[in-house]
Amino acid sequence: MRWLIFLCASLAAATSVLSAGRVFTVVTYNLENLTGVDGRTVSAEYRPTRYTRTHLLTKMNNIARVMQQFEEGRGPDIILFQEFERDFHADQYVYDFDGMLRRFAGARIEDMLGVDYGAEVAKIPIEGLLLKTFSDRGLLGYRVASADDAVLPDARRYVSHLNVVFTRFPIGAVRTYPIPGAPAIVEVQVEVEGYPLYLFNNHWKTDPADHDAELLRLDAACILRSRLNEIFSVNPNADVIIGGDFNSFYDQKLRFQWDRTALQDGLRVRGDEMLLRSGFTDLYNLWYELPPRARASEVYGDTWGTFMQMIISRGLYDFRGVQYVDNSFGVGAFQDLNVTPDGKPYAWSFHGAGQGFSEHFPLFARFTVVRNNRTDEFLRLTPNAGAPRSDP
């Protein structure tokens, strides 16, 4: 498969720098509607008559299997998840995930969703059940941060999904930014060996070819850009990772010839990392690390899409704090696991006990920590084959 070649190449490139210092993996993954089984859902197809606790267990096990492909089975240190269906219990956003793991330390997730299922388990937010599944499968040490938009009128009625971050790094501030017609952006500040790293998890309005939807995505991009301007005004070399499902092609402006698009005009993302060195831009889309034929994370109609994206800041190229491992970006398409025989994402199905993963492939990139404290020095780069000839 075309992207499997680049997956292997990216992993090999990342492995070659392991001796250089602390290296960690960041993944962004749309789970295709991970939903609880208490019947309180806005998704008709996930009602108990069709979606059982067995289906949920299968789905969470499959998510864990994908994450076990990273870091020799240990899992990524940072995961930006999209499409957790929100929990309808009032205590969701103040939930004690560590306490839950201690409470059920002697139980297996199979039993919690089986013979021991009851009101106590039913009240665990779905991200808590996934965390417990991870713990049982050896994916340990994660902290959880969810977007909190419950204060908005009718938020739980009209926006059914939450963006959620799993990270092994200590969490500082968590902020939520409501956006039009889509799940709120969540900002999670983590500390990586003493250095701050800003994470922004996104899931923008669906339908990339719809101009009205693009206007809502543009609103979302401007909200995010405003926050980034605040950060960069204090520290132009701040370390920022922006990920998620943007429901946009990486070349949205070129593809549709619209006057203004969310990524290129609202967020001001560019596709040439050489521009980062000159200060001409502060955001780079990692899709440009790969040749055009390898840029694919899902199928949109008859076209490969790039709705899943990972965007990084200029500060991730300097020699202070977190630094991008150049050319380590890839698509998490794992043969004999989450890829169909014709090379497409192995989407979720309710068949039998449940099968499949997601209609999206996850994306990953690797990062390291450098302590030179030089913000005036940058990684040596050569123009890559994926860079555009001209940047819109």
N, C-alpha and C positions, 0 to 999 in steps of 0.2 A: 504494500500500500504506500502511496506517495508520501504521506505524512509519517508513516512508521519509520521510514528511513531517517527522517529529520528528528524524530523522537530519539532514536538510538544515538544519532550523532550529537544531539544536544546533551544527552545524559553522559556520553563519553567526554565531551568538552568540559562539562561541569566536574566530572570525577578527576580530571587532570589537575584541577586547582585545589584539591582537598588539602594538600600539604601546606597551602599558602595561609591558612588560618580558618577561623570559624566559618563554615558554609551552611546555609540552610535553604530550604525550598519553600516557595509560596505557590499555592494553587488557587485557582478560581473555578467554581463548578456550580452549574445550575442543575439542581437535583430533580427537576421535573415534578414538582408538586409533592414534596414529602409532607404527608398529612397524618394526623392522629386518627385513632379509631374509636373515639367516644361518640361519634355521630354528629358532633357539632362542627359542621363544615359548610362552606358556601359552594363546594364543588359537588355537583349532583352525582358524578361518577364515583365519588369516594364515599358514598353512603354505605352503611354496614351491610346492606343486602348484596353489595358487590365487592367491597373492600374490607377484608377481614384482618384480624390480628396476624394471621399467617402471612398475608400479603405484606403487611408492614414489616414483619421480621425479615422476609425475603429482601425487601427493598433496602432496609438498613444494612443487612449483611452484604449486599452487593455494593453499596456505597463504601463500606469498610474495605471490601476487596480491592476497589479501585485505589483507595488511599494507601493501601498496603504496597502498592507498586512503587512508592516513593520511599527514599531513605532506608532501603533494605528491609522493608516491612514495618518500619517504625512510623511512617506517615510524615507528611509535611509539617513543618513547625508553624505555618500559617495557612489557613484555608478560608477563603472568602466564598461562602455559600449563598446561593439564591434559591428562592422558591421553597422555603419553609412555610407551610400554611400556618397562619397565626393561630395561637391558642386563644380560646374564648374565656378562659378563667382570668379573674381580675389580678391574680398575683404573678402573672407571667414575667413582668419586667423586673421584679424583685426576687426572682426565684433563686434559691440557694442550691446551685448545681453541685458544689463540693459536698454539701450536706446530704444531697440525694445519693451521691456515690457512696458516702460512708453508710448511709441508712441501708442501702441495698448491696453492700460489699459481699455479703454471703449468698446473694441470689444471682441467678443467671437471667439474662434478658429473655431467654426462651421461656423460663418459668414465669417471669413477670408479665409476659404477654400471653401466658398459657394458664396453668393451673392456679397461679397466684394472682391472676388479674382481678382487680377490684377498683373501688373508688380512689384509693391512694395512688395506684399506678395511673389511672385514667387522668388524674390531675397533673401529671408530669408533662410539661411542655414537650413538644415533639423534638426540639433540639436537645432536651435532657435525655430522652429515650435514645437518640442517636449517640449522645455522649456515653451513655451506659453501654451501648453496643460496641463502640470504639474501645472502651475500657476492657470489656470482656474479650476483645480480639487482640489485645496487646497494643492498641493505639492509645498511649497513656499521656497524662500531663496536660491536657487541654483546659484552657479557660474559655468561657463563652461570653460573647457580647452580642446583644440583639438590638436592632433598631426599636425605638420606643415612640410610636406615633399614636398611642391609644388616647392621648389627650385631645386629638382632633375630633370634631363632630362626625359621627358615623364612620370613623376610620375603619373599624372592624367589619363594617357592612360592605364598603365599596372597594377596599384594598385588602385582598385576602392573603397576601404574601409578606414575609419579612426577610430582610437581608441579615445574615448572621455570620459572625466571625468566630472561628475556633483558632486559638493561638496558644503556644506554650510559653510565650514571652509574657512578662508582667504587663497588665493592662492599667493604663492611667485613665485619662478622660475618655468618655464615650459620648458622642453627640449625634443627634438625629436631625435630618433635614428633609421635611416633607416636600414632595415634588408632585406636580400635576399628573393625575391619572395613573400612578404607578407606586410601587413600594418606596418608602422613604430611604434616602441615602443614609448610611450609617458611617460615621467617622470613629475609628478606634485608634487611639494613640498607645503604642506599646514601647517598651524599653528593651532594646537589644544590646545586652552587655554594656549598659550605661549610656547608650545613645538612643535618642528618640526616633521613632519611625511612625509616620502617619499612614494609616490604611483607610481607603474609602471604598466601600462596597456598594455597588449600584445594580439596579434592574430597571431600565427605562421603559417607556411606553412601547407597546408592541406594534408590529407592522412597519418594516423599514421603508416600504415603497409608498406609504401613505403620507402625503404632505402635511395634513392636519396633525397626524401623529408626530411628524418631525418637529412641528412647532412646539409641541409639548416636550419633546426631547430637548429642544433648544432651550426651553425654560429650565429644565433640569440641569443642563450643562452650564447655564449662566449662574444658577444657584451654587453649583460646585465650584465654578471659576471664581466666584466672589469669595468663597472661603479660602481657596488656594491663594488668592491675591493677599489676603490677610496674613497667611503663613509666610509667603515669600517676601512680603514687605518687611517682616522681622528678620527672616533668614532666607536669602535668595538661594542658598544651597541646602534647604531642608530636604530630608529624605522622605519621599512620598511614593506610595504605590496605589494606583487606582485600578480596580478590577471589577468584573461583573459581566452581566448580560446587558449590553447597550442597545440591543435590537436595531443595530445599525451595521452596515458594511464598513470595513475600515476605510474604504475609498468612497464613502457616501456622497460627497460633493461631486466628485468626478463622475460617478455612476449615474446620478439623477440630474445633474446640472442645475441644482437649486441654488438660489442666490445665497441663502444662509443655511448651514447645517449645524447640527449640535456638536459634533466632534471637531470639525475643522474651524468653525467660526465661533461657537459658544465657548467650548472648552479650550480651543486653540492648540490642538494636538498636531504634531508634525511627524513626518515619516523619515526623517534623515537625522540620525544621531550625531552626525558631524556638526549640525547646527547647535547642539547643546554646548559644545566647547566655546563657540563664539558668543553665546548668550543671546542668539537670535530667537531661541525658543527655550521653554522650560519644561516641556512635556514631549515625550517620544512614545509612539505606539509600537509595541514589541512585535506586532505582526510583520513589520518590515525587516525583522531579523531573518525571515524565511523567504525563499523564492515564491513568486505569486502562485504557482501550482500547488504549493504546500499549505496555503492559507485556507483552512477549512475547519470549522468547529461544529457545524450542523448543516442540515439540508433544508433549504427554503424553496418550496416548490420543486423545480427541476435544477436549482442552482445551489452550489455550495455557499454557505454563509459564514460570516466571521463576526457573529453577534457577540460571542464571548471575546473579551478583550482584556489586555493588561497593559497599562500605561504607566510610565515611570518618569520621575523628575530628574532635572539636571544634577541635583545633589547626589544622586546614586552613581555618578561617574567620577566624583572627586575622591580624595584620599582621607576623608574623615567620616567616621561612623559606618553606616551601611553602604555597601557598594554592589552594584550589579555585576554578576559574573557574565562577561560579554559572550554573546552567542549561546547562552544556556537556555533560551526560551524554546518551548516546544508544545506540541499538542499531545495530550494524554490519551492516545488511541492505542490500546493494548490488544494485540492479536490474541484470539481465543479467549477474550474476556469481554470487553465492551464494544467490539467491532463486529458487524454482521459479515457474512461471507462476501457481500458485494462492497464492503469497505465503508459502510455508513455507521453512524452511531446506533448501538443496540438499545433502542428505546424501551421504556417501561411498558409492560403488558400485564393485564390481570389474569392471563391464562393460567389455569391450574392454581398452584400455590404462589403465583406471581413469577415473572421472569423479566430479565432485561435491566437496564440501568437508567439511562437518560437519553433524550433526543439531542443532547449536547455532549461533546467531548470536553473534558476539563483542559485548562491551560496551566502551564507551570513555568516557573523561572527560578533561577538560583541566585543567591546573594551571599556576600561575605561581609566580615567586619574588619575594617582597617583602622589603625590607630596613629597614622602619621600626622593627623591634625592639620593637613594641608588642604584647604579649600581652594587654593589657587593652582593646584595640579589636577590633571584629569587623565583618565585612562587613555592610553594610546589607541586610536581607532583608525581603521582604514575603511573607506566606503564599501559597504556590503552590497551584494548582488541584489538584495531586496529593496534597496532605497529607490525612491521615485526619481525620475529624471528632473522633474520640477515639482516643487511642493506647493499645493494650493493654499 
